[in-house]
């Protein structure tokens, strides 16, 4: 859609309805879900990130809307949940190495008191 068409659609629908329709279309294209599915997943997670439980925040260039990203298995396409950006980045880095995640968890839970010399 060209800039003029976008402006006409916004004028007809209003900015919020236009943005919601656009988000619905994008979610469907990328993940096969609609905005209602997204909202249902978000509600099922208590309104926050599936990992850290923090609510969506307004940050960066998308500061006009607070959303969580759709986390999905890149091999199967299965949706796992909705994540905040920091948790999504962590998953992207360590998702393919469950042994590392296990070692990381062991490290965090370990007693780290070091005897003074």
Backbone as a ProteinNet text record, in pm:
[ID]
protein_1_A
[PRIMARY]
XXXXXXXXXXXXXXXXXXXXXXXXXXXXXXXXXXXXXXXXXXXXXXXXXXXXXXXXXXXXXXXXXXXXXXXXXXXXXXXXXXXXXXXXXXXXXXXXXXXXXXXXXXXXXXXXXXXXX
[TERTIARY]
85.7	0	90.8	60.7	141.8	102.2	179.5	157.9	18.2	-29.2	-162.4	-271	-255.3	-350.8	-351.6	-234.1	-223.9	-297.4	-275.4	-342	-494.4	-543	-688.6	-743.1	-668.9	-713.7	-717.1	-615.6	-614.1	-730.4	-759.4	-870.7	-1003.8	-1017	-1141.6	-1156.8	-1050.7	-1058	-1020.9	-941.2	-882.2	-749.5	-655	-519.8	-518.5	-591.1	-584.3	-644.1	-755.2	-814.3	-724.8	-665.5	-572.8	-452.8	-394.5	-277.6	-312	-430.2	-471.8	-490.7	-552.8	-571.6	-436.8	-347.9	-213.9	-137.4	-146.2	-79.8	-140.8	-272	-340.4	-289.6	-278.9	-232.1	-87.3	-3.8	138.2	153.1	79.5	84.9	41	-61.4	-110.4	-6.4	57.1	159.3	279.2	324.1	445.6	422.9	312.4	295.1	165.2	77.9	-49.1	-148.6	-133.1	-227.4	-280.2	-391.5	-447.4	-426.6	-469.4	-454	-531.7	-646.2	-723.1	-644.1	-575.3	-491.4	-378.5	-314.8	-207.2	-258.4	-374.1	-431.9	-464.7	-511.7	-543.7	-416.3	-309.7	-181.5	-131.3	-137.3	-91.5	-170.4	-301	-384	-349.3	-323.6	-286.8	-153.7	-69	60.1	50.3	-68.8	-87	-50.1	-39.3	-11.8	134.7	223.5	366.9	445.3	575.3	668.4	658.8	663.2	652.1	772	883.8	1002.2	1016.3	1024.5	1052.7	926.7	812.4	683.3	667.3	762.4	750.3	649	573.3	475.3	545.8	476.1	535	567.8	678.6	718.7	736	723.7	743.5	892	957.7	1101	1135.1	1244.5	1303.6	1214.6	1236.2	1165.6	1019.2	979.3	838.8	774.2	814.5	767.4	621.4	555.1	412.8	324.9	385.2	305.9	391.1	328.6	397.4	354.8	445.7	414.2	525.2	489.5	586.8	602.4	718.3	741.5	693.5	655.5	609.4	731.7	749	858.5	807.8	884.7	842.7	963.8	938.5	1041.7	1070.7	1193.6	1227.4	1224.3	1231.5	1223.6	1079.5	994.5	856.1	756.5	793.6	701.8	605.7	612.3	521.6	547	440.7	450.4	465.2	568.2	594.1	536.1	528.8	477.6	517.6	495.1	529.2	638.4	742.7	858.6	890.5	950.4	1004.6	1132.4	1179.7	1297.8	1421.1	1455.9	1574.4	1563.9	1448	1432.1	1433.6	1376.5	1378.1	1520.6	1600.6	1741.2	1817.3	1790.9	1855.7	1816.4	1687.8	1642.2	1707.4	1718.4	1780.3	1925	1990.7	2132.8	2153.4	2070.1	2095.3	1992.7	1891.8	1785.8	1840.3	1942.5	1993.8	2093.7	2118	2215.2	2158.8	2067.8	2007.2	2110.7	2221.3	2325.8	2385.9	2405	2457.3	2359	2232.1	2130.3	2130.4	2145.1	2151.3	2274.6	2389.1	2511.5	2497.9	2432.8	2409.8	2323.9	2218.3	2131.4	2208	2287.5	2369.9	2462.4	2523	2615.1	2543.2	2427.7	2353.2	2309.8	2276.7	2227.5	2340.2	2461.4	2576.4	2610.5	2669.2	2718.9	2847.1	2849.9	2964.3	3054.1	3037.4	3127	3267.7	3358	3498.1	3575.6	3655.1	3735.1	3835.4	3845.3	3941.2	4081.9	4174.5	4313.9	4387.1
-116.3	0	123.2	217.5	339.1	435.9	543	639	700.6	729.5	789.5	690.7	564.7	462	442	449.4	436.6	552.1	672.4	789.3	778.3	729.7	712.4	607.8	496.9	391.3	442.6	518.8	576.2	671.9	752.6	847.7	774.3	662.3	586.1	508.9	446.6	360	430	533.9	592.1	522.8	594.7	540	408.7	401.1	281.3	159.8	177.2	65	24.2	122.2	92.4	13.2	59.9	-8.5	-149.5	-166.9	-300.2	-394.3	-345	-427.5	-463.5	-366.2	-390.6	-494.2	-481.8	-578.1	-717.1	-724.6	-852.1	-919.7	-843.2	-896.5	-945	-866.8	-904	-1031.8	-1042.3	-1163.9	-1285.4	-1267.8	-1377.8	-1419.6	-1322.7	-1352.7	-1426.4	-1380.1	-1435.4	-1563.2	-1569.3	-1679.1	-1756.7	-1713	-1782.4	-1758.6	-1648.4	-1614.2	-1472.9	-1442.1	-1308	-1233.5	-1109.4	-1025.7	-1082.9	-1148	-1209.7	-1325.3	-1403.7	-1512.7	-1456.4	-1350.6	-1284.2	-1238.4	-1171.6	-1122.7	-1237.2	-1349.1	-1466.1	-1525.9	-1534	-1584.8	-1491.9	-1361.9	-1263.7	-1275.3	-1288	-1302.7	-1431.8	-1539.2	-1666.8	-1662	-1567.3	-1547.3	-1444	-1399.2	-1299.8	-1158.6	-1134.1	-999.8	-963.9	-1058.3	-1029.3	-1131.5	-1111.9	-1201.1	-1343.2	-1442.6	-1582.8	-1627.5	-1556.4	-1595.3	-1511.5	-1379.9	-1294.3	-1235.8	-1249.4	-1204.3	-1052.4	-977.8	-832.1	-792.1	-684.7	-639.5	-575.4	-564.4	-496.1	-351.2	-302.3	-163.5	-88.4	41.8	127.7	162.1	113.8	141.6	164.2	232.4	245.5	308.1	266	326.9	286.9	184.9	144.4	191.6	310.5	361.3	402.9	389.7	423	303.1	187.1	70.6	-24.2	-84.4	-179.5	-319.2	-394.7	-530.9	-625.7	-749.3	-856.2	-925.5	-984.4	-1052.3	-1196.9	-1250.8	-1388.8	-1479.4	-1562.5	-1660.3	-1787.1	-1836.6	-1958.3	-2044.4	-2172.3	-2267.9	-2246	-2213.5	-2182.4	-2304.5	-2423.4	-2545.5	-2585	-2579	-2626.5	-2512.9	-2391.9	-2279.6	-2271.6	-2368.1	-2371.5	-2251.2	-2184.3	-2069	-2118.3	-2064.7	-2104.5	-2005.2	-1878.7	-1776.6	-1639.3	-1539.9	-1401.3	-1356.8	-1293.5	-1256	-1108.1	-1051.3	-916.4	-923.6	-809.8	-809.7	-871.2	-838.2	-900.9	-1054.1	-1105.1	-1251.3	-1313.6	-1244.4	-1295	-1302.2	-1200.3	-1202.3	-1316.6	-1339.3	-1449.5	-1583.4	-1598.5	-1723.4	-1741.8	-1635.3	-1644.2	-1687.8	-1647.2	-1682.3	-1822.6	-1866.3	-1992.4	-2101.3	-2073.9	-2170.9	-2300.7	-2292	-2411.6	-2488.1	-2443.7	-2511.8	-2534.3	-2632.1	-2656.1	-2694	-2755.5	-2789.8	-2664.2	-2561.8	-2435.7	-2374.2	-2375.8	-2319.2	-2394.5	-2523.9	-2604.3	-2567.7	-2552.1	-2513.1	-2372.5	-2283.3	-2147.4	-2150.3	-2228.9	-2240.6	-2298.3	-2401.3	-2458.3	-2352.8	-2271.9	-2167.7	-2064.1	-2019	-1916.6	-1968.1	-2096.1	-2152.7	-2196.7	-2197.5	-2241.7	-2140.4	-2189.9	-2103.6	-2039.2	-1907.1	-1838.2	-1768.9	-1806.6	-1747.4	-1798.8	-1708.1	-1743.6	-1716.9	-1813.5	-1798.1	-1686	-1599.4	-1487.6	-1543.6	-1485.7	-1532.1	-1474.6
0	0	0	-87.5	-93.8	16.6	29.7	138	134	15.1	1.1	45.4	8.5	48.9	199.5	260.6	405.9	473.6	423.8	482.3	469.5	355.1	337.3	433.4	449.7	541.3	684.5	723.6	858.8	879	777.4	787.7	799.9	727.7	729.9	860.7	906.3	1023.4	1153.8	1146.1	1266.1	1290.3	1348.3	1367.8	1444.8	1557.1	1639.9	1568.2	1499.5	1425.1	1309.5	1242.3	1131.9	1183.3	1295.7	1351.8	1398.2	1456	1502.1	1383.1	1276.7	1157.1	1094.3	1090.3	1034.7	1117.6	1251.6	1340.7	1323.4	1310	1289.7	1161.6	1055.9	928.7	939.6	1007.8	1023.5	1106.1	1216.5	1299.2	1218.6	1136.7	1054.8	951	887.3	786.7	847.4	962.6	1022.8	1102.2	1177.5	1273.4	1258.5	1169.6	1150.5	1261.7	1335.9	1442.5	1417.5	1478.8	1469.7	1599.6	1601.4	1720.2	1838.4	1811.2	1920.4	1982.5	1897.7	1949	2034.8	1984.6	2058.5	2194.9	2195.1	2320.4	2415.8	2361.3	2443.6	2506	2426.6	2478.3	2588.5	2562.4	2660.4	2791	2780.9	2900.9	2974.4	2900.7	2961.2	3035.1	2995.7	3062.1	3173.4	3203	3307.8	3264.5	3134.7	3085	3074	3102.5	3098.7	3018.7	3017.3	2947	3003.1	2915.7	2957.9	3041.1	3034.2	3111	3237.9	3224.1	3340.3	3403.8	3337.7	3388	3390.7	3332.4	3328.6	3221.7	3248	3148.2	3028.9	2916.9	2801.4	2837.1	2785.1	2811	2680.2	2688.4	2572.6	2563	2457.8	2440.8	2294.9	2274.4	2142.1	2037.9	1914.9	1803	1796.4	1874.4	1877.2	2006.8	2053.3	2181.7	2179.9	2066.6	2061.3	2096.7	2116.1	2155.4	2239.1	2335.1	2421	2379.4	2326	2284.1	2325.6	2333.3	2351.7	2217.4	2193.3	2066	2074.5	1961.4	1954.5	1947.9	2049.4	2050.7	1985.7	1888.7	1818.3	1786.7	1771.3	1732.6	1584.5	1551.7	1412.8	1322.3	1378.8	1296.7	1268.1	1370.6	1353.8	1332.8	1374	1366.1	1483.6	1575.3	1690.2	1781.2	1820.5	1909.4	2052.4	2121.2	2259.4	2358.6	2320.6	2411.2	2363	2449	2418.8	2514.6	2459.2	2538.6	2524.1	2630.1	2619.9	2535.7	2490.3	2404	2469.3	2595.7	2655.1	2662.2	2701	2708.4	2569.1	2471.9	2335.1	2281	2310.2	2266.8	2332.7	2462	2532	2469.4	2440.5	2377.1	2240.4	2165.9	2035	2042.9	2147.8	2161.7	2216.9	2311.2	2381.6	2357.2	2276.7	2249.9	2191.7	2110.1	2043.4	2129	2251.8	2337.3	2477.6	2492.6	2624.8	2730.9	2691.3	2789.2	2850.6	2768.4	2819.7	2918.7	2886.1	2975.1	3108	3103	3225.3	3308.4	3242.6	3313.4	3371.9	3298.7	3347.1	3472.8	3471.6	3587.7	3707	3683.8	3791.1	3850.3	3764	3808.6	3894.8	3852.3	3924.7	4061.8	4072.2	4197.2	4291.4	4242.6	4321.2	4431.1	4538.1	4646.1	4596.3	4586.1	4527.6	4631.1	4753.9	4853.8	4832.8	4816.8	4793.5	4920.2	4958.8	5081	5060.2	5157.8	5151.3	5167	5095	5099.2	5215.1
[MASK]
+++++++++++++++++++++++++++++++++++++++++++++++++++++++++++++++++++++++++++++++++++++++++++++++++++++++++++++++++++++

